[in-house]
Amino acid sequence: MTFFLLIIACLAGLALVMSGGRLPALGNEASWTPPPAGAPAAVASVAAPAGSGAFALGEAVRNANAGPVNLRRSAGYQNKPAGDVIAAVPAGQMGEISGGPQEADGLVWWRVRFGDLEGWMAERSSQGVTLLDRP
């Protein structure tokens, strides 16, 4: 057992030395590196994939999640600053599609207007839970 622990410690030390002391943090989210100044956001417009709600502009939608869902300034949820969240849209809140779809972080995003607020919301969560649906 001691030999096994010694091998693990040596491998961890070797990884630390080879990375120059910059090992990534272990967690559920990737670290955020700001884009170069003036660089446009890398979010591509895409045709809605199979199984997508394929909403139309002006179509009524609702937050179909059991709880609030973040409305964002830009499509995507990974590596975002806290200021990207405009508001938490309550469960059942009605809205209207105003743009999209766009794919970011493996999800399909729609621009949605909820009253005076407008931003991006994913059609489904990363776990496949429906977030946007028809009323």
N, CA, C and O atoms as a GROMACS GRO file, in nm:
protein
  540
    1MET      N    1   0.082  -0.119   0.000
    1MET     CA    2   0.000   0.000   0.000
    1MET      C    3   0.087   0.126   0.000
    1MET      O    4   0.060   0.221  -0.073
    2THR      N    5   0.192   0.126   0.081
    2THR     CA    6   0.283   0.241   0.089
    2THR      C    7   0.350   0.265  -0.045
    2THR      O    8   0.366   0.380  -0.088
    3PHE      N    9   0.390   0.156  -0.111
    3PHE     CA   10   0.454   0.167  -0.242
    3PHE      C   11   0.358   0.231  -0.342
    3PHE      O   12   0.399   0.316  -0.422
    4PHE      N   13   0.232   0.192  -0.339
    4PHE     CA   14   0.131   0.247  -0.430
    4PHE      C   15   0.113   0.398  -0.407
    4PHE      O   16   0.108   0.474  -0.503
    5LEU      N   17   0.105   0.441  -0.282
    5LEU     CA   18   0.091   0.583  -0.250
    5LEU      C   19   0.215   0.661  -0.292
    5LEU      O   20   0.203   0.776  -0.336
    6LEU      N   21   0.333   0.601  -0.279
    6LEU     CA   22   0.457   0.666  -0.320
    6LEU      C   23   0.458   0.687  -0.472
    6LEU      O   24   0.503   0.792  -0.519
    7ILE      N   25   0.410   0.590  -0.547
    7ILE     CA   26   0.404   0.602  -0.694
    7ILE      C   27   0.308   0.715  -0.733
    7ILE      O   28   0.340   0.795  -0.822
    8ILE      N   29   0.193   0.724  -0.669
    8ILE     CA   30   0.096   0.830  -0.698
    8ILE      C   31   0.156   0.966  -0.668
    8ILE      O   32   0.140   1.060  -0.746
    9ALA      N   33   0.224   0.979  -0.555
    9ALA     CA   34   0.287   1.106  -0.519
    9ALA      C   35   0.395   1.145  -0.620
    9ALA      O   36   0.407   1.262  -0.655
   10CYS      N   37   0.472   1.049  -0.666
   10CYS     CA   38   0.575   1.077  -0.766
   10CYS      C   39   0.513   1.121  -0.898
   10CYS      O   40   0.563   1.215  -0.961
   11LEU      N   41   0.406   1.056  -0.940
   11LEU     CA   42   0.339   1.094  -1.065
   11LEU      C   43   0.279   1.234  -1.054
   11LEU      O   44   0.286   1.312  -1.150
   12ALA      N   45   0.221   1.267  -0.940
   12ALA     CA   46   0.165   1.401  -0.921
   12ALA      C   47   0.276   1.506  -0.925
   12ALA      O   48   0.260   1.612  -0.984
   13GLY      N   49   0.389   1.475  -0.860
   13GLY     CA   50   0.503   1.567  -0.863
   13GLY      C   51   0.557   1.585  -1.003
   13GLY      O   52   0.591   1.696  -1.043
   14LEU      N   53   0.568   1.476  -1.079
   14LEU     CA   54   0.615   1.482  -1.217
   14LEU      C   55   0.521   1.568  -1.302
   14LEU      O   56   0.567   1.648  -1.384
   15ALA      N   57   0.390   1.551  -1.285
   15ALA     CA   58   0.293   1.631  -1.359
   15ALA      C   59   0.306   1.779  -1.325
   15ALA      O   60   0.294   1.864  -1.413
   16LEU      N   61   0.330   1.808  -1.199
   16LEU     CA   62   0.347   1.947  -1.156
   16LEU      C   63   0.472   2.008  -1.219
   16LEU      O   64   0.468   2.122  -1.265
   17VAL      N   65   0.581   1.934  -1.220
   17VAL     CA   66   0.706   1.983  -1.279
   17VAL      C   67   0.690   2.003  -1.430
   17VAL      O   68   0.733   2.104  -1.484
   18MET      N   69   0.627   1.906  -1.498
   18MET     CA   70   0.612   1.913  -1.644
   18MET      C   71   0.518   2.026  -1.686
   18MET      O   72   0.530   2.079  -1.796
   19SER      N   73   0.424   2.062  -1.600
   19SER     CA   74   0.330   2.170  -1.634
   19SER      C   75   0.384   2.307  -1.597
   19SER      O   76   0.318   2.408  -1.620
   20GLY      N   77   0.501   2.312  -1.540
   20GLY     CA   78   0.557   2.440  -1.499
   20GLY      C   79   0.486   2.496  -1.377
   20GLY      O   80   0.487   2.617  -1.355
   21GLY      N   81   0.424   2.410  -1.300
   21GLY     CA   82   0.354   2.455  -1.181
   21GLY      C   83   0.214   2.506  -1.207
   21GLY      O   84   0.152   2.567  -1.119
   22ARG      N   85   0.162   2.484  -1.327
   22ARG     CA   86   0.030   2.537  -1.362
   22ARG      C   87  -0.068   2.425  -1.392
   22ARG      O   88  -0.119   2.416  -1.503
   23LEU      N   89  -0.094   2.341  -1.297
   23LEU     CA   90  -0.192   2.235  -1.316
   23LEU      C   91  -0.332   2.295  -1.318
   23LEU      O   92  -0.361   2.385  -1.239
   24PRO      N   93  -0.420   2.247  -1.407
   24PRO     CA   94  -0.557   2.299  -1.406
   24PRO      C   95  -0.631   2.255  -1.281
   24PRO      O   96  -0.604   2.149  -1.225
   25ALA      N   97  -0.724   2.338  -1.238
   25ALA     CA   98  -0.807   2.303  -1.123
   25ALA      C   99  -0.903   2.193  -1.162
   25ALA      O  100  -0.956   2.192  -1.274
   26LEU      N  101  -0.926   2.100  -1.072
   26LEU     CA  102  -1.021   1.994  -1.098
   26LEU      C  103  -1.158   2.042  -1.057
   26LEU      O  104  -1.177   2.086  -0.944
   27GLY      N  105  -1.253   2.034  -1.147
   27GLY     CA  106  -1.388   2.080  -1.117
   27GLY      C  107  -1.479   2.052  -1.234
   27GLY      O  108  -1.438   1.989  -1.332
   28ASN      N  109  -1.602   2.097  -1.225
   28ASN     CA  110  -1.701   2.073  -1.329
   28ASN      C  111  -1.693   2.173  -1.442
   28ASN      O  112  -1.745   2.146  -1.550
   29GLU      N  113  -1.630   2.288  -1.420
   29GLU     CA  114  -1.627   2.391  -1.522
   29GLU      C  115  -1.484   2.416  -1.567
   29GLU      O  116  -1.389   2.404  -1.490
   30ALA      N  117  -1.470   2.451  -1.694
   30ALA     CA  118  -1.340   2.486  -1.747
   30ALA      C  119  -1.302   2.625  -1.696
   30ALA      O  120  -1.388   2.706  -1.663
   31SER      N  121  -1.172   2.651  -1.691
   31SER     CA  122  -1.129   2.784  -1.647
   31SER      C  123  -1.158   2.885  -1.757
   31SER      O  124  -1.169   2.849  -1.874
   32TRP      N  125  -1.169   3.010  -1.718
   32TRP     CA  126  -1.202   3.114  -1.814
   32TRP      C  127  -1.079   3.193  -1.851
   32TRP      O  128  -1.009   3.244  -1.764
   33THR      N  129  -1.052   3.202  -1.980
   33THR     CA  130  -0.943   3.284  -2.030
   33THR      C  131  -1.005   3.391  -2.117
   33THR      O  132  -1.076   3.359  -2.212
   34PRO      N  133  -0.981   3.518  -2.086
   34PRO     CA  134  -1.044   3.623  -2.166
   34PRO      C  135  -0.992   3.621  -2.310
   34PRO      O  136  -0.874   3.593  -2.332
   35PRO      N  137  -1.079   3.652  -2.407
   35PRO     CA  138  -1.035   3.658  -2.546
   35PRO      C  139  -0.947   3.780  -2.567
   35PRO      O  140  -0.951   3.874  -2.488
   36PRO      N  141  -0.867   3.778  -2.674
   36PRO     CA  142  -0.785   3.896  -2.704
   36PRO      C  143  -0.874   4.019  -2.722
   36PRO      O  144  -0.988   4.007  -2.766
   37ALA      N  145  -0.822   4.135  -2.689
   37ALA     CA  146  -0.898   4.260  -2.701
   37ALA      C  147  -0.949   4.276  -2.843
   37ALA      O  148  -0.873   4.260  -2.939
   38GLY      N  149  -1.076   4.306  -2.858
   38GLY     CA  150  -1.136   4.329  -2.989
   38GLY      C  151  -1.176   4.203  -3.062
   38GLY      O  152  -1.229   4.212  -3.173
   39ALA      N  153  -1.154   4.086  -3.003
   39ALA     CA  154  -1.189   3.961  -3.071
   39ALA      C  155  -1.340   3.939  -3.061
   39ALA      O  156  -1.398   3.955  -2.954
   40PRO      N  157  -1.405   3.901  -3.172
   40PRO     CA  158  -1.549   3.874  -3.167
   40PRO      C  159  -1.576   3.743  -3.095
   40PRO      O  160  -1.492   3.654  -3.093
   41ALA      N  161  -1.694   3.733  -3.036
   41ALA     CA  162  -1.733   3.609  -2.970
   41ALA      C  163  -1.746   3.498  -3.073
   41ALA      O  164  -1.798   3.521  -3.183
   42ALA      N  165  -1.700   3.380  -3.038
   42ALA     CA  166  -1.702   3.267  -3.131
   42ALA      C  167  -1.831   3.188  -3.112
   42ALA      O  168  -1.830   3.082  -3.049
   43VAL      N  169  -1.940   3.238  -3.165
   43VAL     CA  170  -2.068   3.170  -3.159
   43VAL      C  171  -2.123   3.166  -3.301
   43VAL      O  172  -2.141   3.270  -3.364
   44ALA      N  173  -2.148   3.047  -3.349
   44ALA     CA  174  -2.192   3.033  -3.487
   44ALA      C  175  -2.343   3.017  -3.495
   44ALA      O  176  -2.404   2.952  -3.410
   45SER      N  177  -2.404   3.076  -3.598
   45SER     CA  178  -2.544   3.050  -3.625
   45SER      C  179  -2.553   2.913  -3.690
   45SER      O  180  -2.473   2.878  -3.776
   46VAL      N  181  -2.651   2.837  -3.648
   46VAL     CA  182  -2.666   2.702  -3.701
   46VAL      C  183  -2.812   2.676  -3.730
   46VAL      O  184  -2.902   2.741  -3.676
   47ALA      N  185  -2.835   2.578  -3.816
   47ALA     CA  186  -2.970   2.530  -3.834
   47ALA      C  187  -3.004   2.450  -3.709
   47ALA      O  188  -2.916   2.384  -3.653
   48ALA      N  189  -3.127   2.454  -3.667
   48ALA     CA  190  -3.165   2.382  -3.546
   48ALA      C  191  -3.147   2.232  -3.569
   48ALA      O  192  -3.190   2.181  -3.672
   49PRO      N  193  -3.083   2.162  -3.475
   49PRO     CA  194  -3.059   2.020  -3.491
   49PRO      C  195  -3.187   1.939  -3.476
   49PRO      O  196  -3.289   1.988  -3.428
   50ALA      N  197  -3.179   1.813  -3.519
   50ALA     CA  198  -3.293   1.723  -3.506
   50ALA      C  199  -3.330   1.713  -3.359
   50ALA      O  200  -3.243   1.708  -3.273
   51GLY      N  201  -3.458   1.711  -3.330
   51GLY     CA  202  -3.503   1.703  -3.191
   51GLY      C  203  -3.516   1.840  -3.128
   51GLY      O  204  -3.562   1.853  -3.015
   52SER      N  205  -3.476   1.943  -3.200
   52SER     CA  206  -3.485   2.079  -3.149
   52SER      C  207  -3.628   2.127  -3.162
   52SER      O  208  -3.703   2.079  -3.247
   53GLY      N  209  -3.666   2.224  -3.077
   53GLY     CA  210  -3.799   2.281  -3.086
   53GLY      C  211  -3.819   2.360  -3.214
   53GLY      O  212  -3.932   2.383  -3.256
   54ALA      N  213  -3.708   2.403  -3.277
   54ALA     CA  214  -3.711   2.480  -3.402
   54ALA      C  215  -3.819   2.587  -3.396
   54ALA      O  216  -3.914   2.587  -3.474
   55PHE      N  217  -3.803   2.678  -3.302
   55PHE     CA  218  -3.898   2.787  -3.284
   55PHE      C  219  -3.888   2.886  -3.399
   55PHE      O  220  -3.787   2.891  -3.468
   56ALA      N  221  -3.994   2.963  -3.420
   56ALA     CA  222  -3.997   3.067  -3.523
   56ALA      C  223  -3.989   3.203  -3.455
   56ALA      O  224  -4.030   3.219  -3.340
   57LEU      N  225  -3.936   3.302  -3.528
   57LEU     CA  226  -3.932   3.439  -3.475
   57LEU      C  227  -4.072   3.484  -3.437
   57LEU      O  228  -4.167   3.463  -3.512
   58GLY      N  229  -4.085   3.545  -3.320
   58GLY     CA  230  -4.214   3.594  -3.273
   58GLY      C  231  -4.299   3.488  -3.204
   58GLY      O  232  -4.405   3.520  -3.151
   59GLU      N  233  -4.253   3.363  -3.203
   59GLU     CA  234  -4.331   3.255  -3.141
   59GLU      C  235  -4.328   3.267  -2.988
   59GLU      O  236  -4.225   3.299  -2.929
   60ALA      N  237  -4.444   3.240  -2.926
   60ALA     CA  238  -4.454   3.241  -2.780
   60ALA      C  239  -4.387   3.116  -2.724
   60ALA      O  240  -4.405   3.006  -2.776
   61VAL      N  241  -4.309   3.135  -2.616
   61VAL     CA  242  -4.243   3.025  -2.547
   61VAL      C  243  -4.256   3.049  -2.397
   61VAL      O  244  -4.298   3.156  -2.353
   62ARG      N  245  -4.220   2.948  -2.320
   62ARG     CA  246  -4.222   2.962  -2.174
   62ARG      C  247  -4.101   2.890  -2.116
   62ARG      O  248  -4.045   2.800  -2.179
   63ASN      N  249  -4.062   2.931  -1.995
   63ASN     CA  250  -3.959   2.860  -1.921
   63ASN      C  251  -4.025   2.732  -1.871
   63ASN      O  252  -4.106   2.736  -1.778
   64ALA      N  253  -3.991   2.618  -1.933
   64ALA     CA  254  -4.052   2.490  -1.900
   64ALA      C  255  -3.980   2.420  -1.787
   64ALA      O  256  -4.021   2.311  -1.745
   65ASN      N  257  -3.872   2.478  -1.736
   65ASN     CA  258  -3.797   2.418  -1.627
   65ASN      C  259  -3.876   2.429  -1.496
   65ASN      O  260  -3.962   2.516  -1.482
   66ALA      N  261  -3.847   2.341  -1.402
   66ALA     CA  262  -3.915   2.345  -1.272
   66ALA      C  263  -3.871   2.464  -1.187
   66ALA      O  264  -3.936   2.498  -1.089
   67GLY      N  265  -3.761   2.526  -1.224
   67GLY     CA  266  -3.710   2.641  -1.148
   67GLY      C  267  -3.663   2.750  -1.241
   67GLY      O  268  -3.684   2.741  -1.362
   68PRO      N  269  -3.599   2.853  -1.187
   68PRO     CA  270  -3.552   2.964  -1.270
   68PRO      C  271  -3.439   2.922  -1.365
   68PRO      O  272  -3.365   2.828  -1.337
   69VAL      N  273  -3.429   2.992  -1.477
   69VAL     CA  274  -3.325   2.968  -1.577
   69VAL      C  275  -3.259   3.101  -1.607
   69VAL      O  276  -3.326   3.204  -1.619
   70ASN      N  277  -3.126   3.100  -1.620
   70ASN     CA  278  -3.052   3.223  -1.648
   70ASN      C  279  -3.078   3.273  -1.789
   70ASN      O  280  -3.074   3.197  -1.885
   71LEU      N  281  -3.105   3.402  -1.800
   71LEU     CA  282  -3.114   3.473  -1.928
   71LEU      C  283  -2.980   3.543  -1.943
   71LEU      O  284  -2.939   3.617  -1.854
   72ARG      N  285  -2.911   3.520  -2.056
   72ARG     CA  286  -2.773   3.566  -2.071
   72ARG      C  287  -2.757   3.671  -2.179
   72ARG      O  288  -2.838   3.680  -2.271
   73ARG      N  289  -2.651   3.750  -2.166
   73ARG     CA  290  -2.618   3.853  -2.266
   73ARG      C  291  -2.571   3.791  -2.397
   73ARG      O  292  -2.592   3.848  -2.504
   74SER      N  293  -2.508   3.674  -2.390
   74SER     CA  294  -2.457   3.606  -2.509
   74SER      C  295  -2.482   3.457  -2.494
   74SER      O  296  -2.493   3.405  -2.383
   75ALA      N  297  -2.492   3.387  -2.607
   75ALA     CA  298  -2.516   3.243  -2.607
   75ALA      C  299  -2.398   3.171  -2.543
   75ALA      O  300  -2.283   3.213  -2.560
   76GLY      N  301  -2.426   3.065  -2.470
   76GLY     CA  302  -2.322   2.986  -2.405
   76GLY      C  303  -2.323   3.008  -2.255
   76GLY      O  304  -2.369   3.111  -2.205
   77TYR      N  305  -2.269   2.908  -2.183
   77TYR     CA  306  -2.266   2.919  -2.037
   77TYR      C  307  -2.129   2.890  -1.979
   77TYR      O  308  -2.104   2.921  -1.862
   78GLN      N  309  -2.039   2.833  -2.057
   78GLN     CA  310  -1.908   2.800  -2.004
   78GLN      C  311  -1.812   2.918  -2.016
   78GLN      O  312  -1.817   2.994  -2.113
   79ASN      N  313  -1.727   2.933  -1.916
   79ASN     CA  314  -1.622   3.035  -1.917
   79ASN      C  315  -1.677   3.177  -1.930
   79ASN      O  316  -1.618   3.260  -2.000
   80LYS      N  317  -1.787   3.204  -1.865
   80LYS     CA  318  -1.850   3.336  -1.873
   80LYS      C  319  -1.831   3.412  -1.744
   80LYS      O  320  -1.832   3.352  -1.636
   81PRO      N  321  -1.814   3.543  -1.753
   81PRO     CA  322  -1.811   3.623  -1.631
   81PRO      C  323  -1.951   3.630  -1.570
   81PRO      O  324  -2.050   3.611  -1.639
   82ALA      N  325  -1.959   3.658  -1.442
   82ALA     CA  326  -2.088   3.665  -1.373
   82ALA      C  327  -2.180   3.768  -1.436
   82ALA      O  328  -2.302   3.750  -1.434
   83GLY      N  329  -2.126   3.874  -1.493
   83GLY     CA  330  -2.207   3.978  -1.555
   83GLY      C  331  -2.278   3.935  -1.681
   83GLY      O  332  -2.357   4.012  -1.736
   84ASP      N  333  -2.252   3.814  -1.729
   84ASP     CA  334  -2.320   3.765  -1.849
   84ASP      C  335  -2.466   3.732  -1.820
   84ASP      O  336  -2.549   3.733  -1.911
   85VAL      N  337  -2.498   3.703  -1.695
   85VAL     CA  338  -2.636   3.670  -1.657
   85VAL      C  339  -2.714   3.801  -1.639
   85VAL      O  340  -2.680   3.884  -1.555
   86ILE      N  341  -2.820   3.817  -1.719
   86ILE     CA  342  -2.906   3.935  -1.711
   86ILE      C  343  -3.005   3.920  -1.597
   86ILE      O  344  -3.024   4.011  -1.516
   87ALA      N  345  -3.068   3.803  -1.592
   87ALA     CA  346  -3.170   3.776  -1.490
   87ALA      C  347  -3.195   3.627  -1.482
   87ALA      O  348  -3.157   3.552  -1.572
   88ALA      N  349  -3.259   3.585  -1.375
   88ALA     CA  350  -3.307   3.447  -1.360
   88ALA      C  351  -3.455   3.450  -1.394
   88ALA      O  352  -3.534   3.512  -1.323
   89VAL      N  353  -3.494   3.382  -1.502
   89VAL     CA  354  -3.632   3.380  -1.548
   89VAL      C  355  -3.709   3.276  -1.466
   89VAL      O  356  -3.670   3.159  -1.464
   90PRO      N  357  -3.816   3.316  -1.398
   90PRO     CA  358  -3.892   3.222  -1.315
   90PRO      C  359  -3.956   3.110  -1.396
   90PRO      O  360  -3.986   3.126  -1.514
   91ALA      N  361  -3.978   2.996  -1.331
   91ALA     CA  362  -4.045   2.882  -1.395
   91ALA      C  363  -4.182   2.926  -1.445
   91ALA      O  364  -4.254   2.998  -1.376
   92GLY      N  365  -4.218   2.884  -1.566
   92GLY     CA  366  -4.348   2.914  -1.624
   92GLY      C  367  -4.358   3.050  -1.691
   92GLY      O  368  -4.458   3.077  -1.757
   93GLN      N  369  -4.257   3.136  -1.676
   93GLN     CA  370  -4.261   3.272  -1.735
   93GLN      C  371  -4.276   3.262  -1.887
   93GLN      O  372  -4.207   3.184  -1.953
   94MET      N  373  -4.368   3.342  -1.941
   94MET     CA  374  -4.392   3.346  -2.086
   94MET      C  375  -4.299   3.447  -2.152
   94MET      O  376  -4.268   3.552  -2.095
   95GLY      N  377  -4.254   3.413  -2.274
   95GLY     CA  378  -4.167   3.501  -2.350
   95GLY      C  379  -4.194   3.487  -2.498
   95GLY      O  380  -4.290   3.422  -2.539
   96GLU      N  381  -4.106   3.548  -2.579
   96GLU     CA  382  -4.122   3.547  -2.724
   96GLU      C  383  -3.985   3.532  -2.789
   96GLU      O  384  -3.890   3.600  -2.750
   97ILE      N  385  -3.973   3.444  -2.887
   97ILE     CA  386  -3.848   3.423  -2.960
   97ILE      C  387  -3.818   3.548  -3.042
   97ILE      O  388  -3.903   3.594  -3.119
   98SER      N  389  -3.696   3.603  -3.026
   98SER     CA  390  -3.658   3.722  -3.102
   98SER      C  391  -3.532   3.698  -3.186
   98SER      O  392  -3.487   3.789  -3.256
   99GLY      N  393  -3.475   3.579  -3.180
   99GLY     CA  394  -3.358   3.548  -3.262
   99GLY      C  395  -3.310   3.407  -3.236
   99GLY      O  396  -3.357   3.338  -3.145
  100GLY      N  397  -3.214   3.364  -3.320
  100GLY     CA  398  -3.156   3.231  -3.306
  100GLY      C  399  -3.204   3.139  -3.415
  100GLY      O  400  -3.277   3.182  -3.504
  101PRO      N  401  -3.165   3.017  -3.410
  101PRO     CA  402  -3.085   2.955  -3.306
  101PRO      C  403  -2.936   2.979  -3.328
  101PRO      O  404  -2.891   3.010  -3.438
  102GLN      N  405  -2.860   2.964  -3.220
  102GLN     CA  406  -2.714   2.963  -3.223
  102GLN      C  407  -2.668   2.847  -3.138
  102GLN      O  408  -2.730   2.812  -3.038
  103GLU      N  409  -2.558   2.787  -3.179
  103GLU     CA  410  -2.501   2.678  -3.100
  103GLU      C  411  -2.380   2.730  -3.025
  103GLU      O  412  -2.293   2.796  -3.083
  104ALA      N  413  -2.374   2.700  -2.897
  104ALA     CA  414  -2.259   2.737  -2.814
  104ALA      C  415  -2.251   2.638  -2.698
  104ALA      O  416  -2.353   2.603  -2.639
  105ASP      N  417  -2.133   2.594  -2.668
  105ASP     CA  418  -2.108   2.502  -2.556
  105ASP      C  419  -2.192   2.375  -2.568
  105ASP      O  420  -2.235   2.318  -2.468
  106GLY      N  421  -2.214   2.330  -2.692
  106GLY     CA  422  -2.288   2.206  -2.715
  106GLY      C  423  -2.438   2.217  -2.698
  106GLY      O  424  -2.507   2.115  -2.697
  107LEU      N  425  -2.490   2.338  -2.684
  107LEU     CA  426  -2.634   2.358  -2.666
  107LEU      C  427  -2.689   2.449  -2.775
  107LEU      O  428  -2.614   2.525  -2.837
  108VAL      N  429  -2.819   2.442  -2.798
  108VAL     CA  430  -2.888   2.530  -2.891
  108VAL      C  431  -2.948   2.645  -2.810
  108VAL      O  432  -3.022   2.622  -2.714
  109TRP      N  433  -2.915   2.768  -2.850
  109TRP     CA  434  -2.957   2.888  -2.777
  109TRP      C  435  -3.051   2.970  -2.863
  109TRP      O  436  -3.035   2.978  -2.985
  110TRP      N  437  -3.150   3.032  -2.798
  110TRP     CA  438  -3.246   3.120  -2.864
  110TRP      C  439  -3.245   3.255  -2.795
  110TRP      O  440  -3.233   3.264  -2.673
  111ARG      N  441  -3.259   3.360  -2.875
  111ARG     CA  442  -3.274   3.494  -2.818
  111ARG      C  443  -3.422   3.508  -2.783
  111ARG      O  444  -3.509   3.488  -2.868
  112VAL      N  445  -3.450   3.542  -2.658
  112VAL     CA  446  -3.587   3.545  -2.607
  112VAL      C  447  -3.612   3.677  -2.535
  112VAL      O  448  -3.526   3.728  -2.464
  113ARG      N  449  -3.732   3.731  -2.554
  113ARG     CA  450  -3.775   3.853  -2.485
  113ARG      C  451  -3.876   3.812  -2.378
  113ARG      O  452  -3.979   3.752  -2.407
  114PHE      N  453  -3.844   3.847  -2.254
  114PHE     CA  454  -3.934   3.826  -2.140
  114PHE      C  455  -3.967   3.965  -2.086
  114PHE      O  456  -3.889   4.021  -2.009
  115GLY      N  457  -4.080   4.020  -2.125
  115GLY     CA  458  -4.117   4.155  -2.082
  115GLY      C  459  -4.016   4.256  -2.133
  115GLY      O  460  -3.994   4.266  -2.254
  116ASP      N  461  -3.954   4.331  -2.043
  116ASP     CA  462  -3.854   4.432  -2.080
  116ASP      C  463  -3.714   4.374  -2.097
  116ASP      O  464  -3.623   4.444  -2.141
  117LEU      N  465  -3.697   4.247  -2.063
  117LEU     CA  466  -3.565   4.184  -2.070
  117LEU      C  467  -3.553   4.100  -2.197
  117LEU      O  468  -3.648   4.034  -2.239
  118GLU      N  469  -3.434   4.104  -2.258
  118GLU     CA  470  -3.410   4.024  -2.376
  118GLU      C  471  -3.269   3.967  -2.368
  118GLU      O  472  -3.174   4.039  -2.338
  119GLY      N  473  -3.256   3.838  -2.394
  119GLY     CA  474  -3.125   3.773  -2.389
  119GLY      C  475  -3.133   3.633  -2.443
  119GLY      O  476  -3.232   3.594  -2.505
  120TRP      N  477  -3.028   3.556  -2.418
  120TRP     CA  478  -3.015   3.420  -2.471
  120TRP      C  479  -3.047   3.316  -2.365
  120TRP      O  480  -3.003   3.326  -2.251
  121MET      N  481  -3.125   3.215  -2.406
  121MET     CA  482  -3.158   3.103  -2.318
  121MET      C  483  -3.143   2.974  -2.398
  121MET      O  484  -3.181   2.966  -2.514
  122ALA      N  485  -3.086   2.873  -2.333
  122ALA     CA  486  -3.069   2.743  -2.397
  122ALA      C  487  -3.204   2.674  -2.409
  122ALA      O  488  -3.290   2.685  -2.322
  123GLU      N  489  -3.220   2.602  -2.519
  123GLU     CA  490  -3.342   2.524  -2.539
  123GLU      C  491  -3.349   2.409  -2.440
  123GLU      O  492  -3.456   2.377  -2.388
  124ARG      N  493  -3.235   2.346  -2.413
  124ARG     CA  494  -3.224   2.237  -2.317
  124ARG      C  495  -3.101   2.259  -2.231
  124ARG      O  496  -3.008   2.329  -2.271
  125SER      N  497  -3.100   2.198  -2.112
  125SER     CA  498  -2.982   2.206  -2.027
  125SER      C  499  -2.876   2.107  -2.077
  125SER      O  500  -2.904   2.027  -2.167
  126SER      N  501  -2.758   2.113  -2.020
  126SER     CA  502  -2.652   2.019  -2.059
  126SER      C  503  -2.688   1.876  -2.019
  126SER      O  504  -2.627   1.781  -2.069
  127GLN      N  505  -2.785   1.859  -1.929
  127GLN     CA  506  -2.833   1.725  -1.891
  127GLN      C  507  -2.953   1.682  -1.974
  127GLN      O  508  -3.006   1.574  -1.952
  128GLY      N  509  -2.996   1.764  -2.071
  128GLY     CA  510  -3.107   1.729  -2.159
  128GLY      C  511  -3.244   1.773  -2.110
  128GLY      O  512  -3.345   1.738  -2.172
  129VAL      N  513  -3.252   1.847  -2.001
  129VAL     CA  514  -3.379   1.893  -1.947
  129VAL      C  515  -3.432   2.007  -2.035
  129VAL      O  516  -3.358   2.101  -2.065
  130THR      N  517  -3.558   2.000  -2.075
  130THR     CA  518  -3.619   2.105  -2.158
  130THR      C  519  -3.633   2.232  -2.076
  130THR      O  520  -3.691   2.232  -1.968
  131LEU      N  521  -3.576   2.342  -2.132
  131LEU     CA  522  -3.584   2.471  -2.065
  131LEU      C  523  -3.682   2.564  -2.136
  131LEU      O  524  -3.758   2.636  -2.070
  132LEU      N  525  -3.682   2.563  -2.269
  132LEU     CA  526  -3.774   2.644  -2.349
  132LEU      C  527  -3.871   2.553  -2.422
  132LEU      O  528  -3.830   2.456  -2.485
  133ASP      N  529  -3.998   2.585  -2.413
  133ASP     CA  530  -4.100   2.504  -2.479
  133ASP      C  531  -4.215   2.594  -2.519
  133ASP      O  532  -4.226   2.708  -2.475
  134ARG      N  533  -4.300   2.540  -2.602
  134ARG     CA  534  -4.422   2.612  -2.640
  134ARG      C  535  -4.520   2.608  -2.524
  134ARG      O  536  -4.520   2.511  -2.448
  135PRO      N  537  -4.603   2.711  -2.509
  135PRO     CA  538  -4.699   2.712  -2.397
  135PRO      C  539  -4.803   2.602  -2.409
  135PRO      O  540  -4.890   2.589  -2.323
   0.00000   0.00000   0.00000
